[in-house]
């Protein structure tokens, strides 16, 4: 806890996470007692949290296990994405060499060296946001290989460059630009690829048993298009504890998100896909906090 002056009022700043903190007036704590302290904290915290994260897309994969994912619509698709040329309609591989289904499953009846993908086009929204203070994006999903144990087979989650085709994997023609993979058998091979394709990589350890919730954090806030092209970080614990991070050395287009596979596992499952934008505590949040603070102070004075 530390002191800070906001809107001309000396306040306590209470850190609650990497992107959200509350601001509580010091004089309210000293003069008005613990009850006012709690009320003010909750009100200001709520006002600041409104801008803490914005859901851009989500898919819960509530469709049928006998309906193709190809042609289905995401559960939620923000108009910010459609307005920038994105589409809520899935493009996904079908057939015996690998078929994505509307319930989030992947199956194959023909085994071999086949590749495939399922993805959503998100338009130019991320690219248009480069260099802005709110250009921080988190892509998350849970993946699991449920059948097929041959070494080398994998499924992946990641960003694509906008040229992905349903018969390709993330490494094909270097389409991937931030990819987390789960292998059917972990052979100390790399599981994180910053890209493009399979370059700039890291092995976070054995992630081969059970389901894994990946988070990929794309930070383009300091992008200038000259010598700063952003960073990408990876997590496999389902939270915000990021391990491997990579600083991009070139400018890339982040126009698609989705899944891919290589050497088709006999079955796999994807769930809880989301893309969120996590803005910094900027002008909007501070103004919201000041408005909430003013409301509290006016009520206190009237009493």
Buried (B, 14 or more C-beta within 10 A) or exposed (E): EEEEEBBEBEBBEBEEEEBBBBBBBBEBBEEBEEEBBEBBBEBBBEBBBEBBBBEBBBBBBEBEEEEBBBEBBBBBBBEBBBEBBBBBBBBBBBBEBBBBBBBBBBBBEEBEEBBBBBBBBBBBBBBEBBBBEBBBBBBBBBBBBBEBEEEEBBBBBBBBBBEBBBBBBBBBEBBBBBBBBBBBBBEEEBBBBBBBBBEBBBEBEEBBEEBBBBBBBBBBBBBEEEEBBBBBBBBBEBEBEBEBBBEBEEEBBBBBBBBBBBBBBBBBBBBBBBBBBBBBBEEBBBEBBBBBBEBBBEEBEEE
